[in-house]
């Protein structure tokens, strides 16, 4: 009789443990599913933030292009002042929008990014002293960031640093160089147009 009770109790314990294990597995499965869904949302959030970051950069570049463009020089002083005030206001409002998408890096990737950024910063310091040489150097750096074959010399040292950076940082470095190249080209075009006008057109001090 006692043996029968012991066996019955063991059977109940085994059944309860089996059910409890199933319940834990079910809960674990639901948690894994929830985390998978959250991972999709996190990546979508990062993509949206990165897109907003790029849009902010594009707006700032466009405002700067308007401020330094030739069209701004072709209007009278009164209108120029009003447009410059509007552009400055928009620049300030755009800069007030802070968007930051952090990148997880290893110590090696962090060092590669630091060195690559330092090379670009050093180049910018002397860019105004020799624009033509600076542009060629920028093109060599940019060529190091593209996968396809380039028609300009590639800076091999810089390329090795870029490859050592995190993927998100590689994209940001490439975008920065593209923006700098556009700015240099736009600045040179404006300078050439102004010089040409000085030779061909009389100076005007007011609106017609």
C-alpha angles and dihedrals in degrees: 000000000000090000090053091052091050092051091047091051091049090051091052091048092050092049093048092049091048092052092046091052091051090050092051091048091051092050091047090051092051091050092050090050091049092050091049090053091047091051090057090050092047092053090047089051092051091047091050092048091048090050090051090049090054091047090053090052091048093051092049091049092049093049091049090048090054092048093053099030127116094245090065088059094051096067132074123274096253094054091042091057093051093048092047090052090051092047091049091050091051091047091053093048091048092049089052089066106088118196122173128178108185121216123214108226138178118233089259092051091047091053092047091052092048093052094044091050091048091055092053093045092051091050092053092054092066099031096102092050092060112012096175094052090042092054092051090050091049090051090052090051092047091049087058090060100053126083098213123080113278130219091213128065114277121228098232095191092052091045091056090052093049092050088053092056126090114270094250090051091050089057092048093050091051092049091048092053091047090052092049092050091051091049092051092048092048092048092050092048091052092048092050092048092050092049091049092050091051088059099040108030133053115240116259122205100188148020121288 
